[in-house]
Amino acid sequence: MDKPACRRAPLWLLLALLGLGLAQAVRADEIFRIGAEDDWYPFTAYRAGQVVGLSADIVRAAFAASDTRIELQPYPYSRCMELTRTGQLAACFNTAPDARIAAEYRLPSQPLFSDDILLWANHELAAPVTDLAQLAKHRVAVTIGYEYGSAFDSLQNIQRIPVRRDYNGFLMLQHGRVDFTAAYRGTAENLFREHPELAGQFAPVATLHQPQLFLSFSRYHPQAELLLERFDQGMRRIKHDGRYQQILQQWQQPQAAD
């Protein structure tokens, strides 16, 4: 009695499966480029040839927890966000979302961290600003590309003086070239530590916004949607296993010691 013939998969199917396996191997080994702000220490900055900071550590940990290989590439914030918007980068951080950001980028469910945006004045002239209408006709230094909250960003009757970085804004304020500068509490306090000539010179007079900061994903990059899912997955894992809180504590300790 003849043995039944063994059924063989068609050659085209074998080749397709082989190609799928190779494609998956390539994807597993692929390194995705993520844009990182280059001058916003202690959150994210490019120093001594590497991207460092609180949020840089969080982003790395989240992607590592979802077995996703990434490379953080430093850019000025406005450039980083434009490259992400047009799909040349998969994502960029750190972003305080507003209506425009929500429309032009994909946002994950998990923020990186939160911090206060403060309005700073020269210490000897500092007086509380209880209503942003008090800023009418005043000069305020703002960092190019930053979002400061809809209440401040929608003001029409102030003179915004664009600066490349927060440090420049404080120098202008110190020399009377602006009346106020807007800066996050964390970055301002770090600048005062790193530049003693700025210490004790300024005081916050208003809280402009208390945002959560996000990793913003492109709407056009081919892997952005997948990476967003991987990031959210990783963030859930590092918050569950305690790694997220460890990173926060590691970056808060030097500040508490000063």
SVG drawing of the C-alpha trace seen along z (x, -y; Angstrom):
<svg xmlns="http://www.w3.org/2000/svg" viewBox="-7 -99 40 101">
<polyline fill="none" stroke="black" stroke-width="0.4" points="0.0,0.0 1.4,-3.3 2.3,-5.8 0.3,-9.1 2.2,-11.8 3.6,-14.5 2.1,-17.9 4.7,-20.5 4.2,-24.2 4.4,-26.0 7.8,-27.6 6.3,-31.0 4.9,-30.5 8.2,-29.3 10.0,-32.3 7.3,-34.6 7.7,-33.1 11.5,-33.3 11.2,-37.0 8.8,-37.6 11.3,-36.1 14.1,-38.2 12.0,-41.3 11.1,-40.6 14.8,-40.0 15.7,-43.3 12.9,-45.1 14.1,-43.5 17.6,-44.7 16.6,-48.2 17.7,-51.2 15.1,-54.0 16.1,-57.7 14.4,-59.8 15.1,-63.5 16.2,-65.0 16.3,-68.6 20.0,-69.6 20.1,-72.4 17.5,-72.0 19.4,-70.5 18.6,-68.8 15.7,-67.4 17.5,-66.9 20.8,-68.2 23.8,-67.2 26.9,-67.2 30.3,-65.6 29.2,-63.9 26.0,-62.3 22.4,-63.1 21.8,-63.2 19.0,-64.3 15.9,-63.2 13.6,-62.7 16.4,-61.2 16.8,-58.5 13.0,-57.9 12.8,-57.6 15.7,-55.1 14.2,-53.1 10.7,-53.0 11.9,-51.8 14.3,-49.3 11.4,-47.8 9.6,-47.2 12.6,-45.7 13.0,-48.6 16.4,-49.9 16.6,-53.6 19.3,-56.3 18.8,-59.7 19.9,-62.4 20.3,-66.0 18.8,-69.0 17.7,-72.5 14.1,-72.1 12.4,-73.9 14.5,-72.0 13.7,-68.7 10.0,-69.3 10.0,-70.3 11.9,-67.2 9.4,-65.1 6.4,-67.0 7.6,-66.3 8.4,-62.6 12.2,-62.8 12.3,-61.8 10.0,-59.4 9.6,-61.5 11.0,-64.4 10.9,-65.6 10.2,-67.6 6.8,-69.0 4.1,-70.8 1.0,-70.0 -1.4,-72.6 -4.1,-72.5 -1.6,-72.9 0.7,-70.2 -2.2,-67.8 -3.3,-68.4 0.2,-68.1 1.7,-65.2 0.7,-61.9 0.8,-62.1 1.2,-59.0 -1.0,-58.3 2.0,-58.5 3.8,-61.9 7.4,-62.0 7.2,-64.4 5.7,-67.7 7.2,-71.0 6.1,-74.7 6.7,-77.4 7.4,-80.6 7.6,-84.2 10.9,-85.7 11.8,-89.3 14.9,-91.0 14.9,-90.4 14.9,-94.1 12.0,-94.8 10.0,-91.7 6.3,-92.2 3.6,-89.6 1.8,-89.4 -1.7,-88.4 -3.2,-88.9 -1.4,-88.4 -3.1,-91.6 -0.4,-93.3 2.1,-92.3 0.7,-94.6 3.4,-96.4 6.1,-94.6 9.1,-92.8 9.2,-89.1 12.1,-86.8 10.8,-83.4 12.8,-80.5 12.3,-79.8 9.8,-77.1 8.7,-76.6 5.0,-76.4 4.1,-78.3 0.4,-77.5 -2.6,-78.9 -3.2,-81.7 0.3,-83.2 0.7,-82.1 -2.5,-83.8 -1.6,-87.2 -1.6,-89.7 -0.3,-92.9 3.1,-91.9 6.5,-92.1 8.0,-88.6 11.7,-88.6 12.9,-85.3 16.1,-83.8 18.0,-80.6 18.0,-79.2 16.8,-80.1 20.3,-81.2 20.2,-84.0 16.8,-85.1 18.2,-85.5 21.2,-87.4 18.9,-89.8 16.8,-90.2 19.9,-90.8 21.0,-93.6 17.6,-95.2 17.0,-94.4 13.7,-92.7 11.3,-93.1 10.6,-89.4 11.7,-86.0 9.7,-82.8 11.4,-79.6 10.7,-76.3 11.5,-76.1 13.8,-73.1 15.9,-74.6 16.1,-78.0 17.3,-76.5 19.9,-74.5 21.2,-77.6 21.5,-79.4 23.7,-76.6 25.9,-76.3 26.3,-80.1 26.9,-81.7 26.7,-85.2 23.0,-84.5 22.3,-83.2 20.2,-85.5 19.5,-87.9 15.9,-86.8 12.6,-85.9 9.4,-84.3 6.4,-86.6 3.8,-84.3 3.1,-80.7 2.3,-80.7 1.5,-77.0 1.9,-73.7 2.2,-71.3 3.0,-67.7 5.9,-67.2 5.6,-64.5 7.5,-62.6 5.7,-63.8 5.5,-61.3 5.3,-62.1 2.1,-61.7 4.1,-60.8 7.0,-58.7 6.3,-55.1 7.2,-53.5 5.8,-56.3 2.6,-54.6 4.4,-51.4 6.9,-53.3 4.2,-55.2 2.6,-51.8 6.0,-50.5 6.7,-53.6 3.4,-53.5 3.9,-49.8 7.4,-50.5 6.2,-53.4 3.6,-51.2 6.2,-48.6 8.8,-51.0 6.1,-52.6 4.9,-49.2 8.4,-47.9 9.7,-51.1 12.3,-52.0 10.5,-55.3 10.4,-56.4 14.1,-55.5 15.0,-57.8 13.0,-60.7 14.8,-60.2 18.2,-60.0 17.7,-63.4 16.1,-65.0 18.8,-64.1 21.5,-66.5 19.0,-69.3 18.0,-68.5 21.6,-68.5 22.3,-72.0"/>
</svg>
